[in-house]
Amino acid sequence: MIDLAHLARYTGGEARLDAEVLELFSAQTAAMVERLETALERPDVIAWRDVTHSLKGAANGIGAFALGEAAADAESVDPAIEPRRAVEVFHAVKRSAQVVSSFIDAYLGR
């Protein structure tokens, strides 16, 4: 879910701008989840932390706080040292991203 009141503080509540921001966020999130999966498969802590940090900031910026929290939880995990934990937090991020994506699709009437 997305806190639309939070988003409106940045967009002035303009529906067209909200839609544009959400569309862009949705596309970027899908790409970031793919990058995160690659960082998990080829244990790359630098890419992992870069993606989780970026996702955390972007999600919190638009009001997708649960996704931001999931990314924050994942940020401190090193997939090379804690592979099982990395899989767990990856799936939590992915599930949260799917919820946000579904919310965005419904909001945009897709």
Backbone hydrogen bonds, N-H to C=O, Kabsch-Sander energy under -0.5 kcal/mol:
donor,donor_aa,acceptor,acceptor_aa,energy
3,D,63,G,-2.3
4,L,2,I,-1.3
7,L,3,D,-2.0
8,A,4,L,-2.3
9,R,5,A,-1.0
9,R,6,H,-0.6
10,Y,6,H,-0.6
10,Y,7,L,-1.5
11,T,7,L,-1.4
12,G,8,A,-1.6
13,G,8,A,-0.6
14,E,11,T,-1.1
15,A,13,G,-0.7
18,D,14,E,-2.8
19,A,15,A,-2.5
20,E,16,R,-2.0
21,V,17,L,-2.8
22,L,18,D,-2.7
23,E,19,A,-2.5
24,L,20,E,-2.3
25,F,21,V,-2.8
26,S,22,L,-2.6
27,A,23,E,-2.0
28,Q,24,L,-2.5
29,T,25,F,-2.8
30,A,26,S,-2.0
31,A,27,A,-1.8
32,M,28,Q,-2.5
33,V,29,T,-2.5
34,E,30,A,-1.7
35,R,31,A,-2.3
36,L,32,M,-2.5
37,E,33,V,-2.2
38,T,34,E,-2.0
39,A,35,R,-2.2
40,L,36,L,-1.6
41,E,37,E,-2.5
42,R,38,T,-2.3
44,D,39,A,-2.0
48,W,44,D,-2.7
49,R,45,V,-2.6
50,D,46,I,-2.3
51,V,47,A,-2.7
52,T,48,W,-2.6
53,H,49,R,-2.3
54,S,50,D,-2.2
55,L,51,V,-2.8
56,K,52,T,-2.4
57,G,53,H,-2.1
58,A,54,S,-2.5
59,A,55,L,-2.8
60,N,56,K,-2.3
61,G,57,G,-1.9
62,I,58,A,-1.4
63,G,59,A,-0.9
64,A,59,A,-2.9
65,F,63,G,-1.3
68,G,64,A,-2.2
69,E,65,F,-2.4
70,A,66,A,-2.2
71,A,67,L,-2.5
72,A,68,G,-2.2
73,D,69,E,-2.5
74,A,70,A,-1.8
75,E,71,A,-1.8
76,S,72,A,-0.7
77,V,74,A,-1.7
81,I,78,D,-0.7
82,E,78,D,-3.3
86,A,82,E,-2.7
87,V,83,P,-2.0
88,E,84,R,-2.1
89,V,85,R,-2.7
90,F,86,A,-2.4
91,H,87,V,-2.3
92,A,88,E,-1.8
93,V,89,V,-2.4
94,K,90,F,-2.9
95,R,91,H,-2.7
96,S,92,A,-2.2
97,A,93,V,-2.7
98,Q,94,K,-2.1
99,V,95,R,-2.1
100,V,96,S,-2.3
101,S,97,A,-2.6
102,S,98,Q,-2.5
103,F,99,V,-2.2
104,I,100,V,-2.6
105,D,101,S,-2.7
106,A,102,S,-2.3
107,Y,103,F,-2.6
108,L,104,I,-2.6
109,G,106,A,-0.9
110,R,105,D,-3.3
